């Protein structure tokens, strides 16, 4: 058989999958986005349980617990203080 005829055949035409919304990146322990933490806090404030939030958002139970017990936006780490004063820098 001729390969050109096979490509034009209606029986072998490749199907294009339906377009789906982009899926969120896979979540790992304690690595939630700011938006996910806001969603967790919002759902918790309207009365959802940890288990319901876990099922609704696709996060692990530990991620939900962590997000509820911590601030929505992460704080910058303190780190080591600078040895230079403002006068030294100027």
C-alpha positions, -999 to 999 in steps of 0.1 A, spaced: 0 0 0 10 35 -6 17 56 25 2 87 10 -32 69 7 -30 58 43 -25 93 55 -55 106 36 -77 77 47 -105 89 71 -100 58 93 -65 67 103 -68 104 108 -54 114 142 -79 129 166 -71 162 184 -79 160 221 -104 185 235 -87 216 249 -86 214 287 -77 242 311 -41 241 322 -37 220 353 -19 234 383 16 221 390 18 191 412 18 201 449 44 189 473 46 192 510 44 228 522 49 242 487 17 261 481 13 292 461 1 324 476 -32 320 457 -37 285 471 -31 298 507 -57 325 501 -82 300 489 -75 278 519 -81 307 543 -112 317 524 -127 283 525 -118 278 562 -135 312 570 -168 301 555 -168 269 574 -151 242 553 -133 215 572 -97 206 565 -108 174 547 -133 194 525 -106 219 516 -82 191 508 -107 175 485 -118 208 469 -84 222 461 -64 190 456 -39 198 483 -26 173 508 -41 174 543 -8 186 557 -7 215 532 -41 226 542 -32 224 579 0 244 573 -18 271 553 -44 275 580 -18 278 608 4 303 589 1 337 574 -11 340 538 20 358 526 53 344 537 76 367 557 111 375 545 137 357 566 156 379 590 191 366 581 224 378 594 226 415 601 248 436 579 282 446 594 281 478 574 262 508 587 244 533 565 273 557 569 297 530 557 276 523 527 273 560 517 
